[in-house]
Amino acid sequence: MQLPVRGAFEDASAVRLRCRDGSLSGPTSGLAPGFVQANLVILPRAVALDFWLFCHRNPQACPVLEVTAAGQAEPRRLAPGADVRCDLPRYHVYRRGVLTETPCEIQPFWRDDLVCFLLGCSFSFENALLRAGLPVRHIEQGCNVPMFRSTRACETAGPFEGPLVVSMRPMPRAQVIRAVEITAGVPHAHGAPVQLGAPEALGIKDLQAPDFGDPVRIEADELPLFWACGVTALEAVRRAAPELAITHAPGHMFVTDMHAGDRLC
């Protein structure tokens, strides 16, 4: 999947406006460097508390950045004036766990009982890796990050359960420790890797066959590093099969006004 043409110095509001006017419909990795990106999960109020508890029990995979009031589409903490119904490139709409639509805006599906969860995303630390001289291969190749379902089970909460999903970025062996140090400093973006160099420990058999995203090149002197991924929440939502659920399409994130170095209170 090719990423859209991007301006290297776009800020967060410019990315959201491009989503809103329909000129951006691809993955957001590499856009608005330095700004925090977020996973989006929208659920009926009837199951929102169980989902919040799922996130609380699995904080590395599902770090909660903001939860809106029912019917509120503006994430007032992370991006005042934004609208989660049209400010992402692409969405997934599920009915009873079945993916039924993949629209670029979700106003037709909006209801007053819907609660929006914005969860941390590993795209938020990629600019720090690049600034330190570390590679981010999917940005180099112009594709989406590879993501895999692991054999590690998340802690359950009500109907929400499922596997830990991980994203993978290959790193030169000499730079693995530096990558761990950088990402450990951003717990709101999944923090340090959950596994270094042994995909079989996560039940991953083929690094060139990701469950989500695109395969990337791994050089002979590189190790695959695996970070917890917000698609974990999407898998839990799909398995819980509420009567309606809306999420971002994997890799198509909400770009917030929060800077990557900011701390959540």
N, C-alpha and C positions, 0 to 999 in steps of 0.2 A: 504494500500500500504506500503510495507516494504522499509525502507531506506537502501541504500547500506552500506556495511561495510566501516567504515570511520576511518581515523587516526585523533585523536583529535587535533594534532598540525600541520595539513596540512596548508601550506600557499596558497595564492590565485593562484599563478602560477602553483602549483602542482595540484590543483583542475582543472584548465583549461586544463592542459596536460592530465589528466585522461579523461576529456570530449573528447578531440581531438583524443585520441587513442581508444576511445570506451569502456573504462573500467568503466566509470561512466555514467549511464543513468537515475538515480533516482533523487529525490528532493535534494536540497542543504542546507536545514536548518541544522545548526549545523556544517557545514563544514567551514574550515578556520576561526576559531573564531577571532573576532576583525577586519575582513575585511568587507568592504561594499559590499553588494550584490545588483544587479540591475535587474529590469524588462527590457525586450527588446521589442521594437516595430519597425518594418521595413516597410516603406511605399514608394510608388512611389513619386517622387518629386512633381507631380501635386497636391497631397493632403497633402503634408508635412506641409505647412504653416498653414492650417486649424487645423491640429492635434496639432501643437505647440501652437496655440491659445487655443485649448481645454485644454491643460495642464496648460497654464498660468491662465486660468479661474478656474481651479480646482487643485490648487497647493498642497493641503494636500494629495489628492489621487494620484496625478501625478507629484511629484517633479522632475524636469528635472535636471539630472546630466551631461549629455553630448548629443550633437547632432552632428553627423558626416556630412561631405560633401557628396553629391550624389556620389555613387559608391565606397565610402571609407568604408572598413570593419574593419579597425583598430581603436579602441577607444583610440586615442592618449593621451587624458587627463587622463583617468581613468586606462588604462592598456596598455602602449606602447608595441607594439609587439604582442598583442593579436589579435585574429580574431573572430569576432562575428558570422561567418558562421560555426564554428566548435567547439567553446570553451564553449558552453552550453550543458547540458545533453540531452535536448530534445526540439523540436520546434513544433509549430503549423503553418501550412500553410493554408491560407484562399484564396478562389477565389470567388469574389462577395459575401462575407460574409459566405460562406460555408466552413467548415473545411474539407480539402481534403487529407492532409497528416500530419503525426506526426513523422518526421524524426529526427535522431540524428545529422545530419549536413545538411547545406542548400546550398552548392556550386552549385548544379544543378539548383537552382532557382534564382541564383544571377544575377543582372542586373546593368548596369552603372547608372541607374536613381534612385536607391534605397537609401533612407535616413534612418539612424539608430538613434533611440531615446533610451537612457538609462535613466531609471526612478528609483527613490529610492524605497527601499523594506524594509519591517519591519523585515525581517530576520537579518538585520544589527544591530538591537538593542538587539537581543536575548542573545548575549554573556554578555552584560552589566546586563541584568536581572539575568542571571545565577550567575554571579560574586557577585551580591548583595544578593544571596540566595533565589531568587524568582523562582518559578517553570515555566518551559516551557513544557507544557504537551505533545505536539506532539513530542518533542525530547525525552522525557521520554518513550513514547509509541512506538517510532520508526515509525512514520507515517507522512503524510503531514499535514500542518496546515489547520483547517477547515475555509472555506471562504463562505460568503453568499451574495447574491444580496439583497440590502436593498430597501426600498420604497422611499429613498431620491433620488431626481433627480439631476444630475450634470448640470452645466451650459453648454449650447450648443455652438458649433463653427462650422459653415458650416454643413457638414453632420454628424459630430461627436456629439453624445448624448447618454444618457443612465443612468442607476442607479449607485449610489455609491455602490461599492462592499467593504465588510469589512472582515478582518480576526479576529478570536476570540481566545483568550487565557484566561483560567480561572485563577483567582488569589484568594488566601485566603483574606477574608475581611480585616484582619489586615494589609495586604500588598498592598492594592489597591492604596493608596496615594503614596507609594514608587514607584510602577510601573508607575504611571502617571508622577511623577517627573523625573524618569530616561528617559522615552521615549519623554517627552516634550523637552529634551535637544538635540534631534536629528531630527530636522525638515526635513532634507533631507531623512529621513527614515520614513516619515509619521507623526512624532511627537506624541503628546499625543493621547489617545483614543478619539474617537468621541462619544462614549456612554459607560456608566458604569452600568452593571447589569440589564438592561431592554431591552431584545431583541425585545419585542413587539413594542417598540418605533421605531424600524427600520423595522418593518413588518416581523420579523423573527419568525416563528411559532414553529419550531422544531430544537433544537440545535444538535440533533443527525442525521439530514438530511441536511448536508451542500451542497451547489450548486457546490462547488469545494473542492478538498482535502478530508480529512477523519474526521469522528467524533472522539472526544476525551472525556475522562472521566472528569466529573465535580463533585467534592466532595461536601458534604453537607454544609461545611463552606466556599465555594468559590462563587465568583461572576464572570459571564462571562464579559470580557472586549473586546471591539470592536475597532479595529484600521482601518483607511482608508487603502485600499489595491490597489496595482498596477493592479490587475485584472480589476479594473474599466476601465483602458485604453483599455484592451483587449476586454471588452464588447462594448465599444464605437467603436472600430475598426470593430468588427463583425457587428454591426448595420449599420455602414456607408457603408459597403460592397464595398470597392474599388476593382478594377479588380484583385489586388494581395495585400496580406498583410501577413507578417510573424511575429510571436511573440514567446516568450518563452512559453513552456507548463507551466501551473500554478504550482508554487513551484519549477520549474527547472530554477534557476536564473543564471545570469552572475556574477561571482565573480571578483570584481575589485581589483586593487592594493591599493585603497584608504583605510585608516584606519578609523574605526568608529568614532574616536574622531577628525578627520580632519575637517576643515571648508572649504566650497566652497567659492571661491572668488566671 
